């Protein structure tokens, strides 16, 4: 799939929900391309910043957008990867702190 | 800043630098770029590209120093840094 096309598709779905792509376009496109790599590799768009097991059931909480996006954006203004962010984060109105891993370690299987 | 030898510190000064990374991770890529910009020698392993026993062995190594096994996990000398934390990385490099 074409990264630019996927970008536009995802943008249309997620912006109305209040999740914006990181304004750093180089970074965002790097992540979109990584999502395509994971889709080809695993059959689903596993989070590019987490180690996927390759088993869809085990990885279902980290299929992008992961289930941790909502609490991460609510608390830090950004998801773990800095792919989806709030408007305030993009506009530099809130500090851009490192987003710690929220996924419980027991969920991680390899 | 000068060290006790009266010379500028060499960031590569016999510090062993190891990066555990994912080939798809933006924070991992940013970490590698930062280390390259700092002109330090480092080793890295893209764990997502490993398979089988090699992958298991590396994951066990990472869990010993970062039980969450998140990426990047960076070792600089005897310091472990989890995540792309520019300030901490530079401090550990002595910059």
N, CA and C atoms of all chains as a GROMACS GRO file, in nm:
protein
  615
    1UNK      N    1   0.084  -0.121   0.000
    1UNK     CA    2   0.000   0.000   0.000
    1UNK      C    3   0.087   0.126   0.000
    2UNK      N    4   0.035   0.227  -0.060
    2UNK     CA    5   0.106   0.355  -0.068
    2UNK      C    6   0.092   0.430   0.066
    3UNK      N    7   0.206   0.475   0.120
    3UNK     CA    8   0.207   0.538   0.252
    3UNK      C    9   0.124   0.667   0.254
    4UNK      N   10   0.133   0.744   0.150
    4UNK     CA   11   0.059   0.870   0.144
    4UNK      C   12  -0.092   0.845   0.144
    5UNK      N   13  -0.130   0.738   0.072
    5UNK     CA   14  -0.271   0.703   0.064
    5UNK      C   15  -0.322   0.656   0.202
    6UNK      N   16  -0.241   0.574   0.268
    6UNK     CA   17  -0.279   0.526   0.402
    6UNK      C   18  -0.287   0.642   0.500
    7UNK      N   19  -0.194   0.734   0.488
    7UNK     CA   20  -0.194   0.855   0.572
    7UNK      C   21  -0.329   0.927   0.561
    8UNK      N   22  -0.370   0.949   0.438
    8UNK     CA   23  -0.496   1.022   0.415
    8UNK      C   24  -0.616   0.943   0.467
    9UNK      N   25  -0.615   0.812   0.442
    9UNK     CA   26  -0.726   0.727   0.489
    9UNK      C   27  -0.738   0.734   0.641
   10UNK      N   28  -0.626   0.717   0.708
   10UNK     CA   29  -0.626   0.716   0.855
   10UNK      C   30  -0.661   0.854   0.911
   11UNK      N   31  -0.608   0.956   0.846
   11UNK     CA   32  -0.634   1.093   0.892
   11UNK      C   33  -0.784   1.122   0.895
   12UNK      N   34  -0.851   1.080   0.789
   12UNK     CA   35  -0.996   1.105   0.779
   12UNK      C   36  -1.075   1.032   0.887
   13UNK      N   37  -1.024   0.916   0.929
   13UNK     CA   38  -1.095   0.839   1.032
   13UNK      C   39  -1.068   0.896   1.172
   14UNK      N   40  -0.941   0.933   1.196
   14UNK     CA   41  -0.902   0.963   1.334
   14UNK      C   42  -0.909   1.110   1.374
   15UNK      N   43  -0.894   1.199   1.279
   15UNK     CA   44  -0.903   1.342   1.314
   15UNK      C   45  -1.037   1.380   1.375
   16UNK      N   46  -1.147   1.330   1.317
   16UNK     CA   47  -1.277   1.367   1.377
   16UNK      C   48  -1.292   1.318   1.522
   17UNK      N   49  -1.211   1.217   1.558
   17UNK     CA   50  -1.218   1.165   1.696
   17UNK      C   51  -1.124   1.241   1.789
   18UNK      N   52  -1.052   1.338   1.734
   18UNK     CA   53  -0.962   1.419   1.816
   18UNK      C   54  -0.819   1.367   1.820
   19UNK      N   55  -0.787   1.272   1.733
   19UNK     CA   56  -0.650   1.220   1.727
   19UNK      C   57  -0.585   1.268   1.598
   20UNK      N   58  -0.482   1.348   1.613
   20UNK     CA   59  -0.416   1.410   1.497
   20UNK      C   60  -0.281   1.344   1.474
   21UNK      N   61  -0.239   1.342   1.349
   21UNK     CA   62  -0.104   1.294   1.321
   21UNK      C   63  -0.005   1.399   1.368
   22UNK      N   64   0.107   1.347   1.420
   22UNK     CA   65   0.219   1.432   1.459
   22UNK      C   66   0.254   1.524   1.341
   23UNK      N   67   0.268   1.650   1.372
   23UNK     CA   68   0.296   1.750   1.268
   23UNK      C   69   0.434   1.733   1.204
   24UNK      N   70   0.521   1.661   1.275
   24UNK     CA   71   0.653   1.630   1.219
   24UNK      C   72   0.630   1.523   1.111
   25UNK      N   73   0.617   1.570   0.990
   25UNK     CA   74   0.572   1.480   0.884
   25UNK      C   75   0.673   1.370   0.852
   26UNK      N   76   0.802   1.402   0.862
   26UNK     CA   77   0.903   1.299   0.835
   26UNK      C   78   0.886   1.183   0.933
   27UNK      N   79   0.864   1.219   1.059
   27UNK     CA   80   0.845   1.120   1.165
   27UNK      C   81   0.716   1.041   1.141
   28UNK      N   82   0.611   1.112   1.106
   28UNK     CA   83   0.482   1.048   1.084
   28UNK      C   84   0.489   0.952   0.966
   29UNK      N   85   0.550   0.995   0.856
   29UNK     CA   86   0.558   0.908   0.739
   29UNK      C   87   0.647   0.786   0.767
   30UNK      N   88   0.749   0.806   0.849
   30UNK     CA   89   0.834   0.694   0.889
   30UNK      C   90   0.750   0.588   0.961
   31UNK      N   91   0.660   0.636   1.047
   31UNK     CA   92   0.574   0.544   1.123
   31UNK      C   93   0.466   0.480   1.035
   32UNK      N   94   0.413   0.557   0.943
   32UNK     CA   95   0.310   0.502   0.852
   32UNK      C   96   0.374   0.392   0.766
   33UNK      N   97   0.495   0.420   0.719
   33UNK     CA   98   0.565   0.317   0.640
   33UNK      C   99   0.593   0.193   0.725
   34UNK      N  100   0.624   0.214   0.851
   34UNK     CA  101   0.647   0.101   0.942
   34UNK      C  102   0.518   0.020   0.964
   35UNK      N  103   0.406   0.089   0.966
   35UNK     CA  104   0.277   0.018   0.979
   35UNK      C  105   0.255  -0.072   0.858
   36UNK      N  106   0.292  -0.022   0.743
   36UNK     CA  107   0.278  -0.102   0.619
   36UNK      C  108   0.372  -0.223   0.625
   37UNK      N  109   0.494  -0.201   0.674
   37UNK     CA  110   0.588  -0.313   0.690
   37UNK      C  111   0.528  -0.420   0.780
   38UNK      N  112   0.469  -0.377   0.892
   38UNK     CA  113   0.412  -0.474   0.987
   38UNK      C  114   0.289  -0.544   0.929
   39UNK      N  115   0.212  -0.471   0.852
   39UNK     CA  116   0.095  -0.532   0.786
   39UNK      C  117   0.143  -0.644   0.692
   40UNK      N  118   0.250  -0.616   0.620
   40UNK     CA  119   0.304  -0.718   0.529
   40UNK      C  120   0.368  -0.834   0.606
   41UNK      N  121   0.431  -0.798   0.718
   41UNK     CA  122   0.505  -0.898   0.796
   41UNK      C  123   0.411  -0.989   0.877
   42UNK      N  124   0.312  -0.929   0.943
   42UNK     CA  125   0.226  -1.004   1.036
   42UNK      C  126   0.083  -1.023   0.987
   43UNK      N  127   0.043  -0.942   0.891
   43UNK     CA  128  -0.096  -0.948   0.844
   43UNK      C  129  -0.184  -0.846   0.914
   44UNK      N  130  -0.126  -0.772   1.005
   44UNK     CA  131  -0.201  -0.665   1.074
   44UNK      C  132  -0.103  -0.554   1.111
   45UNK      N  133  -0.157  -0.436   1.133
   45UNK     CA  134  -0.071  -0.320   1.158
   45UNK      C  135  -0.032  -0.313   1.305
   46UNK      N  136   0.063  -0.398   1.342
   46UNK     CA  137   0.111  -0.396   1.480
   46UNK      C  138   0.184  -0.264   1.506
   47UNK      N  139   0.178  -0.219   1.631
   47UNK     CA  140   0.247  -0.096   1.671
   47UNK      C  141   0.394  -0.105   1.632
   48UNK      N  142   0.445  -0.006   1.560
   48UNK     CA  143   0.585  -0.012   1.514
   48UNK      C  144   0.687   0.001   1.627
   49UNK      N  145   0.643   0.052   1.742
   49UNK     CA  146   0.737   0.077   1.852
   49UNK      C  147   0.734  -0.033   1.958
   50UNK      N  148   0.660  -0.140   1.928
   50UNK     CA  149   0.654  -0.252   2.022
   50UNK      C  150   0.690  -0.380   1.948
   51UNK      N  151   0.743  -0.476   2.024
   51UNK     CA  152   0.780  -0.604   1.963
   51UNK      C  153   0.655  -0.691   1.954
   52UNK      N  154   0.609  -0.714   1.832
   52UNK     CA  155   0.490  -0.797   1.811
   52UNK      C  156   0.529  -0.944   1.818
   53UNK      N  157   0.434  -1.025   1.863
   53UNK     CA  158   0.461  -1.170   1.873
   53UNK      C  159   0.435  -1.239   1.740
   54UNK      N  160   0.353  -1.176   1.658
   54UNK     CA  161   0.314  -1.239   1.532
   54UNK      C  162   0.182  -1.313   1.546
   55UNK      N  163   0.132  -1.323   1.668
   55UNK     CA  164   0.004  -1.388   1.693
   55UNK      C  165  -0.102  -1.278   1.715
   56UNK      N  166  -0.199  -1.274   1.625
   56UNK     CA  167  -0.296  -1.165   1.628
   56UNK      C  168  -0.367  -1.154   1.762
   57UNK      N  169  -0.404  -1.266   1.821
   57UNK     CA  170  -0.477  -1.266   1.947
   57UNK      C  171  -0.392  -1.203   2.058
   58UNK      N  172  -0.264  -1.243   2.064
   58UNK     CA  173  -0.176  -1.188   2.168
   58UNK      C  174  -0.146  -1.041   2.144
   59UNK      N  175  -0.147  -1.003   2.018
   59UNK     CA  176  -0.109  -0.865   1.983
   59UNK      C  177  -0.229  -0.771   1.967
   60UNK      N  178  -0.349  -0.821   1.994
   60UNK     CA  179  -0.467  -0.740   1.959
   60UNK      C  180  -0.470  -0.603   2.028
   61UNK      N  181  -0.411  -0.595   2.148
   61UNK     CA  182  -0.410  -0.465   2.218
   61UNK      C  183  -0.308  -0.368   2.158
   62UNK      N  184  -0.216  -0.419   2.075
   62UNK     CA  185  -0.117  -0.327   2.017
   62UNK      C  186  -0.133  -0.314   1.865
   63UNK      N  187  -0.252  -0.351   1.815
   63UNK     CA  188  -0.278  -0.325   1.674
   63UNK      C  189  -0.320  -0.178   1.664
   64UNK      N  190  -0.249  -0.105   1.579
   64UNK     CA  191  -0.266   0.040   1.570
   64UNK      C  192  -0.404   0.077   1.514
   65UNK      N  193  -0.480   0.168   1.574
   65UNK     CA  194  -0.445   0.239   1.698
   65UNK      C  195  -0.463   0.149   1.819
   66UNK      N  196  -0.360   0.142   1.900
   66UNK     CA  197  -0.359   0.050   2.013
   66UNK      C  198  -0.459   0.095   2.119
   67UNK      N  199  -0.490   0.003   2.211
   67UNK     CA  200  -0.588   0.036   2.315
   67UNK      C  201  -0.532   0.137   2.415
   68UNK      N  202  -0.401   0.160   2.410
   68UNK     CA  203  -0.338   0.252   2.504
   68UNK      C  204  -0.335   0.395   2.452
   69UNK      N  205  -0.376   0.413   2.326
   69UNK     CA  206  -0.373   0.547   2.268
   69UNK      C  207  -0.460   0.646   2.347
   70UNK      N  208  -0.582   0.605   2.379
   70UNK     CA  209  -0.674   0.698   2.447
   70UNK      C  210  -0.618   0.745   2.582
   71UNK      N  211  -0.578   0.651   2.672
   71UNK     CA  212  -0.522   0.700   2.800
   71UNK      C  213  -0.391   0.777   2.782
   72UNK      N  214  -0.310   0.737   2.685
   72UNK     CA  215  -0.182   0.808   2.664
   72UNK      C  216  -0.206   0.951   2.613
   73UNK      N  217  -0.296   0.964   2.518
   73UNK     CA  218  -0.322   1.099   2.464
   73UNK      C  219  -0.390   1.184   2.572
   74UNK      N  220  -0.478   1.121   2.652
   74UNK     CA  221  -0.544   1.196   2.761
   74UNK      C  222  -0.441   1.245   2.862
   75UNK      N  223  -0.341   1.162   2.893
   75UNK     CA  224  -0.244   1.200   2.997
   75UNK      C  225  -0.125   1.279   2.944
   76UNK      N  226  -0.075   1.239   2.827
   76UNK     CA  227   0.050   1.299   2.776
   76UNK      C  228   0.031   1.381   2.648
   77UNK      N  229  -0.090   1.372   2.589
   77UNK     CA  230  -0.113   1.444   2.463
   77UNK      C  231  -0.057   1.370   2.343
   78UNK      N  232  -0.007   1.248   2.365
   78UNK     CA  233   0.054   1.172   2.256
   78UNK      C  234   0.044   1.023   2.286
   79UNK      N  235   0.035   0.944   2.180
   79UNK     CA  236   0.044   0.800   2.201
   79UNK      C  237   0.191   0.762   2.220
   80UNK      N  238   0.213   0.638   2.254
   80UNK     CA  239   0.348   0.588   2.285
   80UNK      C  240   0.448   0.617   2.173
   81UNK      N  241   0.402   0.606   2.048
   81UNK     CA  242   0.490   0.625   1.931
   81UNK      C  243   0.508   0.771   1.888
   82UNK      N  244   0.427   0.859   1.942
   82UNK     CA  245   0.418   0.999   1.894
   82UNK      C  246   0.357   1.006   1.754
   83UNK      N  247   0.281   0.905   1.715
   83UNK     CA  248   0.213   0.909   1.585
   83UNK      C  249   0.084   0.988   1.597
   84UNK      N  250   0.000   0.949   1.692
   84UNK     CA  251  -0.125   1.021   1.716
   84UNK      C  252  -0.108   1.112   1.837
   85UNK      N  253  -0.145   1.235   1.816
   85UNK     CA  254  -0.127   1.334   1.923
   85UNK      C  255  -0.251   1.422   1.932
   86UNK      N  256  -0.259   1.499   2.039
   86UNK     CA  257  -0.369   1.594   2.052
   86UNK      C  258  -0.332   1.723   1.978
   87UNK      N  259  -0.433   1.805   1.956
   87UNK     CA  260  -0.410   1.935   1.892
   87UNK      C  261  -0.312   2.018   1.975
   88UNK      N  262  -0.330   2.014   2.106
   88UNK     CA  263  -0.246   2.093   2.198
   88UNK      C  264  -0.099   2.048   2.191
   89UNK      N  265  -0.078   1.919   2.178
   89UNK     CA  266   0.060   1.866   2.167
   89UNK      C  267   0.123   1.916   2.039
   90UNK      N  268   0.045   1.906   1.930
   90UNK     CA  269   0.096   1.951   1.800
   90UNK      C  270   0.129   2.100   1.802
   91UNK      N  271   0.049   2.175   1.876
   91UNK     CA  272   0.068   2.321   1.878
   91UNK      C  273   0.172   2.363   1.983
   92UNK      N  274   0.229   2.266   2.050
   92UNK     CA  275   0.332   2.297   2.150
   92UNK      C  276   0.278   2.362   2.276
   93UNK      N  277   0.148   2.342   2.302
   93UNK     CA  278   0.088   2.405   2.420
   93UNK      C  279   0.106   2.321   2.546
   94UNK      N  280   0.145   2.196   2.528
   94UNK     CA  281   0.172   2.111   2.644
   94UNK      C  282   0.312   2.051   2.629
   95UNK      N  283   0.376   2.021   2.741
   95UNK     CA  284   0.514   1.967   2.731
   95UNK      C  285   0.517   1.832   2.660
   96UNK      N  286   0.619   1.811   2.582
   96UNK     CA  287   0.630   1.686   2.507
   96UNK      C  288   0.715   1.586   2.584
   97UNK      N  289   0.653   1.534   2.688
   97UNK     CA  290   0.724   1.438   2.772
   97UNK      C  291   0.733   1.302   2.703
   98UNK      N  292   0.833   1.227   2.744
   98UNK     CA  293   0.846   1.089   2.696
   98UNK      C  294   0.724   1.010   2.746
   99UNK      N  295   0.660   0.938   2.657
   99UNK     CA  296   0.541   0.861   2.695
   99UNK      C  297   0.586   0.721   2.740
  100UNK      N  298   0.570   0.691   2.869
  100UNK     CA  299   0.617   0.560   2.914
  100UNK      C  300   0.529   0.446   2.863
  101UNK      N  301   0.585   0.328   2.857
  101UNK     CA  302   0.510   0.210   2.812
  101UNK      C  303   0.399   0.180   2.913
  102UNK      N  304   0.277   0.176   2.866
  102UNK     CA  305   0.161   0.152   2.952
  102UNK      C  306   0.116   0.005   2.945
  103UNK      N  307   0.159  -0.063   2.842
  103UNK     CA  308   0.114  -0.202   2.824
  103UNK      C  309   0.165  -0.287   2.942
  104UNK      N  310   0.073  -0.358   3.010
  104UNK     CA  311   0.119  -0.440   3.123
  104UNK      C  312   0.217  -0.547   3.075
  105UNK      N  313   0.326  -0.566   3.149
  105UNK     CA  314   0.429  -0.662   3.106
  105UNK      C  315   0.374  -0.803   3.083
  106UNK      N  316   0.270  -0.840   3.160
  106UNK     CA  317   0.216  -0.977   3.145
  106UNK      C  318   0.148  -0.998   3.010
  107UNK      N  319   0.116  -0.888   2.942
  107UNK     CA  320   0.054  -0.900   2.808
  107UNK      C  321   0.159  -0.934   2.702
  108UNK      N  322   0.283  -0.912   2.739
  108UNK     CA  323   0.389  -0.929   2.640
  108UNK      C  324   0.427  -1.075   2.630
  109UNK      N  325   0.403  -1.132   2.515
  109UNK     CA  326   0.448  -1.270   2.490
  109UNK      C  327   0.539  -1.269   2.368
  110UNK      N  328   0.637  -1.353   2.368
  110UNK     CA  329   0.729  -1.354   2.254
  110UNK      C  330   0.735  -1.492   2.190
  111UNK      N  331   3.359   2.220   2.850
  111UNK     CA  332   3.382   2.129   2.962
  111UNK      C  333   3.511   2.050   2.938
  112UNK      N  334   3.594   2.044   3.043
  112UNK     CA  335   3.718   1.966   3.030
  112UNK      C  336   3.722   1.859   3.139
  113UNK      N  337   3.794   1.753   3.113
  113UNK     CA  338   3.807   1.649   3.215
  113UNK      C  339   3.934   1.671   3.296
  114UNK      N  340   3.964   1.576   3.386
  114UNK     CA  341   4.079   1.598   3.473
  114UNK      C  342   4.213   1.591   3.400
  115UNK      N  343   4.207   1.550   3.273
  115UNK     CA  344   4.331   1.550   3.195
  115UNK      C  345   4.350   1.686   3.127
  116UNK      N  346   4.252   1.775   3.148
  116UNK     CA  347   4.263   1.907   3.089
  116UNK      C  348   4.228   1.909   2.941
  117UNK      N  349   4.164   1.802   2.896
  117UNK     CA  350   4.124   1.798   2.754
  117UNK      C  351   3.972   1.782   2.746
  118UNK      N  352   3.920   1.811   2.629
  118UNK     CA  353   3.777   1.793   2.611
  118UNK      C  354   3.744   1.644   2.620
  119UNK      N  355   3.633   1.611   2.687
  119UNK     CA  356   3.603   1.468   2.700
  119UNK      C  357   3.570   1.406   2.565
  120UNK      N  358   3.621   1.287   2.548
  120UNK     CA  359   3.590   1.214   2.425
  120UNK      C  360   3.467   1.128   2.451
  121UNK      N  361   3.356   1.157   2.384
  121UNK     CA  362   3.234   1.083   2.412
  121UNK      C  363   3.247   0.932   2.387
  122UNK      N  364   3.340   0.897   2.302
  122UNK     CA  365   3.353   0.755   2.271
  122UNK      C  366   3.451   0.686   2.366
  123UNK      N  367   3.496   0.761   2.467
  123UNK     CA  368   3.599   0.717   2.560
  123UNK      C  369   3.569   0.579   2.620
  124UNK      N  370   3.614   0.476   2.555
  124UNK     CA  371   3.600   0.334   2.590
  124UNK      C  372   3.468   0.297   2.660
  125UNK      N  373   3.361   0.363   2.626
  125UNK     CA  374   3.230   0.324   2.681
  125UNK      C  375   3.168   0.227   2.583
  126UNK      N  376   3.124   0.117   2.637
  126UNK     CA  377   3.058   0.020   2.552
  126UNK      C  378   2.912   0.064   2.532
  127UNK      N  379   2.873   0.081   2.408
  127UNK     CA  380   2.736   0.126   2.381
  127UNK      C  381   2.661   0.020   2.302
  128UNK      N  382   2.550  -0.023   2.362
  128UNK     CA  383   2.468  -0.126   2.297
  128UNK      C  384   2.324  -0.076   2.290
  129UNK      N  385   2.264  -0.088   2.173
  129UNK     CA  386   2.125  -0.047   2.157
  129UNK      C  387   2.042  -0.170   2.118
  130UNK      N  388   1.938  -0.196   2.194
  130UNK     CA  389   1.839  -0.296   2.156
  130UNK      C  390   1.723  -0.220   2.093
  131UNK      N  391   1.695  -0.251   1.969
  131UNK     CA  392   1.600  -0.169   1.895
  131UNK      C  393   1.505  -0.253   1.811
  132UNK      N  394   1.409  -0.183   1.751
  132UNK     CA  395   1.320  -0.244   1.653
  132UNK      C  396   1.341  -0.170   1.522
  133UNK      N  397   1.338  -0.244   1.413
  133UNK     CA  398   1.366  -0.180   1.283
  133UNK      C  399   1.256  -0.083   1.243
  134UNK      N  400   1.137  -0.099   1.303
  134UNK     CA  401   1.022  -0.015   1.264
  134UNK      C  402   0.998   0.103   1.360
  135UNK      N  403   1.071   0.108   1.467
  135UNK     CA  404   1.039   0.202   1.576
  135UNK      C  405   1.103   0.339   1.555
  136UNK      N  406   1.020   0.442   1.561
  136UNK     CA  407   1.071   0.578   1.537
  136UNK      C  408   1.164   0.624   1.648
  137UNK      N  409   1.135   0.585   1.771
  137UNK     CA  410   1.222   0.624   1.883
  137UNK      C  411   1.360   0.556   1.870
  138UNK      N  412   1.357   0.433   1.819
  138UNK     CA  413   1.484   0.360   1.798
  138UNK      C  414   1.565   0.428   1.688
  139UNK      N  415   1.496   0.468   1.582
  139UNK     CA  416   1.566   0.535   1.472
  139UNK      C  417   1.623   0.668   1.519
  140UNK      N  418   1.546   0.739   1.600
  140UNK     CA  419   1.594   0.868   1.651
  140UNK      C  420   1.717   0.847   1.739
  141UNK      N  421   1.717   0.739   1.816
  141UNK     CA  422   1.831   0.709   1.904
  141UNK      C  423   1.956   0.681   1.820
  142UNK      N  424   1.940   0.601   1.715
  142UNK     CA  425   2.054   0.570   1.629
  142UNK      C  426   2.106   0.697   1.561
  143UNK      N  427   2.014   0.783   1.520
  143UNK     CA  428   2.056   0.910   1.455
  143UNK      C  429   2.134   0.996   1.554
  144UNK      N  430   2.084   1.002   1.677
  144UNK     CA  431   2.151   1.083   1.779
  144UNK      C  432   2.292   1.031   1.806
  145UNK      N  433   2.306   0.900   1.820
  145UNK     CA  434   2.438   0.842   1.846
  145UNK      C  435   2.532   0.868   1.729
  146UNK      N  436   2.477   0.859   1.609
  146UNK     CA  437   2.559   0.886   1.490
  146UNK      C  438   2.604   1.033   1.488
  147UNK      N  439   2.511   1.122   1.523
  147UNK     CA  440   2.544   1.266   1.527
  147UNK      C  441   2.651   1.294   1.632
  148UNK      N  442   2.647   1.216   1.741
  148UNK     CA  443   2.745   1.234   1.848
  148UNK      C  444   2.878   1.168   1.813
  149UNK      N  445   2.882   1.109   1.695
  149UNK     CA  446   3.001   1.038   1.644
  149UNK      C  447   3.058   0.939   1.744
  150UNK      N  448   2.968   0.860   1.800
  150UNK     CA  449   3.014   0.754   1.889
  150UNK      C  450   2.990   0.619   1.821
  151UNK      N  451   3.077   0.526   1.853
  151UNK     CA  452   3.062   0.390   1.801
  151UNK      C  453   2.958   0.318   1.886
  152UNK      N  454   2.868   0.248   1.821
  152UNK     CA  455   2.771   0.170   1.899
  152UNK      C  456   2.732   0.044   1.824
  153UNK      N  457   2.688  -0.054   1.901
  153UNK     CA  458   2.635  -0.176   1.841
  153UNK      C  459   2.484  -0.174   1.860
  154UNK      N  460   2.413  -0.230   1.765
  154UNK     CA  461   2.268  -0.240   1.783
  154UNK      C  462   2.217  -0.375   1.733
  155UNK      N  463   2.105  -0.414   1.789
  155UNK     CA  464   2.037  -0.534   1.742
  155UNK      C  465   1.891  -0.496   1.718
  156UNK      N  466   1.843  -0.516   1.597
  156UNK     CA  467   1.700  -0.497   1.569
  156UNK      C  468   1.630  -0.629   1.603
  157UNK      N  469   1.567  -0.630   1.721
  157UNK     CA  470   1.515  -0.755   1.776
  157UNK      C  471   1.401  -0.812   1.691
  158UNK      N  472   1.324  -0.724   1.626
  158UNK     CA  473   1.211  -0.772   1.545
  158UNK      C  474   1.260  -0.850   1.422
  159UNK      N  475   1.386  -0.835   1.387
  159UNK     CA  476   1.437  -0.905   1.270
  159UNK      C  477   1.501  -1.040   1.306
  160UNK      N  478   1.506  -1.068   1.437
  160UNK     CA  479   1.563  -1.195   1.480
  160UNK      C  480   1.454  -1.301   1.488
  161UNK      N  481   1.498  -1.425   1.481
  161UNK     CA  482   1.401  -1.535   1.490
  161UNK      C  483   1.454  -1.642   1.586
  162UNK      N  484   1.362  -1.725   1.632
  162UNK     CA  485   1.397  -1.846   1.705
  162UNK      C  486   1.479  -1.823   1.831
  163UNK      N  487   1.578  -1.908   1.850
  163UNK     CA  488   1.658  -1.906   1.974
  163UNK      C  489   1.736  -1.776   1.991
  164UNK      N  490   1.779  -1.721   1.878
  164UNK     CA  491   1.855  -1.596   1.884
  164UNK      C  492   1.767  -1.485   1.945
  165UNK      N  493   1.644  -1.481   1.898
  165UNK     CA  494   1.548  -1.381   1.946
  165UNK      C  495   1.519  -1.403   2.096
  166UNK      N  496   1.494  -1.528   2.133
  166UNK     CA  497   1.465  -1.560   2.274
  166UNK      C  498   1.581  -1.519   2.364
  167UNK      N  499   1.702  -1.548   2.321
  167UNK     CA  500   1.820  -1.519   2.403
  167UNK      C  501   1.836  -1.368   2.424
  168UNK      N  502   1.815  -1.292   2.319
  168UNK     CA  503   1.828  -1.146   2.329
  168UNK      C  504   1.720  -1.090   2.420
  169UNK      N  505   1.598  -1.140   2.404
  169UNK     CA  506   1.487  -1.092   2.488
  169UNK      C  507   1.516  -1.119   2.636
  170UNK      N  508   1.571  -1.235   2.666
  170UNK     CA  509   1.607  -1.266   2.805
  170UNK      C  510   1.712  -1.167   2.856
  171UNK      N  511   1.808  -1.133   2.770
  171UNK     CA  512   1.911  -1.034   2.808
  171UNK      C  513   1.847  -0.898   2.837
  172UNK      N  514   1.754  -0.858   2.752
  172UNK     CA  515   1.691  -0.726   2.769
  172UNK      C  516   1.608  -0.723   2.898
  173UNK      N  517   1.534  -0.832   2.922
  173UNK     CA  518   1.447  -0.838   3.041
  173UNK      C  519   1.525  -0.823   3.171
  174UNK      N  520   1.651  -0.865   3.169
  174UNK     CA  521   1.733  -0.854   3.290
  174UNK      C  522   1.757  -0.707   3.326
  175UNK      N  523   1.764  -0.623   3.226
  175UNK     CA  524   1.793  -0.482   3.254
  175UNK      C  525   1.670  -0.393   3.236
  176UNK      N  526   1.569  -0.442   3.164
  176UNK     CA  527   1.445  -0.368   3.143
  176UNK      C  528   1.330  -0.469   3.138
  177UNK      N  529   1.272  -0.498   3.255
  177UNK     CA  530   1.171  -0.604   3.262
  177UNK      C  531   1.053  -0.584   3.167
  178UNK      N  532   1.026  -0.460   3.128
  178UNK     CA  533   0.917  -0.435   3.034
  178UNK      C  534   0.954  -0.470   2.891
  179UNK      N  535   1.082  -0.489   2.869
  179UNK     CA  536   1.132  -0.524   2.736
  179UNK      C  537   1.079  -0.426   2.630
  180UNK      N  538   1.096  -0.299   2.660
  180UNK     CA  539   1.052  -0.196   2.565
  180UNK      C  540   1.174  -0.142   2.490
  181UNK      N  541   1.144  -0.070   2.383
  181UNK     CA  542   1.252  -0.029   2.291
  181UNK      C  543   1.250   0.121   2.264
  182UNK      N  544   1.364   0.182   2.243
  182UNK     CA  545   1.496   0.125   2.255
  182UNK      C  546   1.537   0.107   2.401
  183UNK      N  547   1.616   0.002   2.425
  183UNK     CA  548   1.685  -0.012   2.553
  183UNK      C  549   1.831   0.012   2.520
  184UNK      N  550   1.888   0.110   2.588
  184UNK     CA  551   2.023   0.155   2.553
  184UNK      C  552   2.117   0.134   2.672
  185UNK      N  553   2.230   0.076   2.645
  185UNK     CA  554   2.332   0.062   2.751
  185UNK      C  555   2.451   0.148   2.712
  186UNK      N  556   2.483   0.241   2.800
  186UNK     CA  557   2.601   0.324   2.777
  186UNK      C  558   2.691   0.309   2.899
  187UNK      N  559   2.801   0.238   2.881
  187UNK     CA  560   2.886   0.206   2.997
  187UNK      C  561   2.807   0.119   3.092
  188UNK      N  562   2.788   0.168   3.216
  188UNK     CA  563   2.709   0.089   3.311
  188UNK      C  564   2.570   0.148   3.332
  189UNK      N  565   2.531   0.240   3.244
  189UNK     CA  566   2.400   0.304   3.258
  189UNK      C  567   2.301   0.246   3.157
  190UNK      N  568   2.179   0.221   3.204
  190UNK     CA  569   2.073   0.171   3.116
  190UNK      C  570   1.970   0.282   3.098
  191UNK      N  571   1.939   0.313   2.973
  191UNK     CA  572   1.839   0.416   2.943
  191UNK      C  573   1.730   0.349   2.860
  192UNK      N  574   1.606   0.368   2.905
  192UNK     CA  575   1.493   0.309   2.833
  192UNK      C  576   1.419   0.421   2.760
  193UNK      N  577   1.413   0.412   2.629
  193UNK     CA  578   1.344   0.514   2.551
  193UNK      C  579   1.440   0.618   2.496
  194UNK      N  580   1.391   0.693   2.400
  194UNK     CA  581   1.472   0.798   2.338
  194UNK      C  582   1.470   0.920   2.430
  195UNK      N  583   1.566   0.923   2.520
  195UNK     CA  584   1.574   1.034   2.614
  195UNK      C  585   1.704   1.107   2.586
  196UNK      N  586   1.693   1.207   2.502
  196UNK     CA  587   1.810   1.275   2.448
  196UNK      C  588   1.904   1.327   2.557
  197UNK      N  589   1.845   1.392   2.657
  197UNK     CA  590   1.926   1.452   2.761
  197UNK      C  591   2.005   1.344   2.838
  198UNK      N  592   1.935   1.237   2.874
  198UNK     CA  593   1.999   1.129   2.950
  198UNK      C  594   2.107   1.060   2.867
  199UNK      N  595   2.079   1.043   2.739
  199UNK     CA  596   2.177   0.977   2.652
  199UNK      C  597   2.304   1.063   2.643
  200UNK      N  598   2.284   1.192   2.622
  200UNK     CA  599   2.400   1.281   2.611
  200UNK      C  600   2.478   1.287   2.742
  201UNK      N  601   2.406   1.289   2.853
  201UNK     CA  602   2.474   1.290   2.984
  201UNK      C  603   2.557   1.164   3.001
  202UNK      N  604   2.497   1.050   2.965
  202UNK     CA  605   2.569   0.922   2.980
  202UNK      C  606   2.693   0.917   2.890
  203UNK      N  607   2.685   0.990   2.778
  203UNK     CA  608   2.800   0.996   2.687
  203UNK      C  609   2.906   1.095   2.736
  204UNK      N  610   2.869   1.171   2.840
  204UNK     CA  611   2.960   1.272   2.892
  204UNK      C  612   2.962   1.398   2.809
  205UNK      N  613   2.848   1.426   2.745
  205UNK     CA  614   2.841   1.545   2.659
  205UNK      C  615   2.758   1.656   2.723
   0.00000   0.00000   0.00000
